[in-house]
Amino acid sequence: MLERRVSHDDLIDHLVRTTPLRRGEAARVVLDVLAYFDESAEDFVRRRHWELQARGLANAEIFERIAEELPHRAVSPPEFSLRQLRRIVYG
């Protein structure tokens, strides 16, 4: 199956016109933003757990914070219980 690449030239052109970014920089920004929003809910939970744990937060606080952050994602995932969040991280 052929993989179809979606062009974001119009968005890149807009960023070049409206910011001090050069074309290559604007393209990287677009790709970074798309990758951020392409992250699955499970990957988001794992990443945030690691980030918050690295800041020294305790798991109880980490899972509460992740539960509060999830509904504010661009595409809101299903609501996870604290137990489900723990299972995503620890299996």
Number of C-alpha atoms within 10 A of each C-alpha: 3 4 5 6 6 6 8 11 13 9 13 21 14 12 19 17 12 9 9 10 14 13 16 11 14 20 19 12 15 17 12 12 11 11 10 12 13 13 12 12 19 14 13 18 22 17 14 17 22 15 13 17 14 10 9 10 14 12 13 10 12 22 22 13 14 19 17 11 14 18 14 10 11 10 12 11 13 9 12 15 12 15 9 13 22 18 11 15 14 8 7
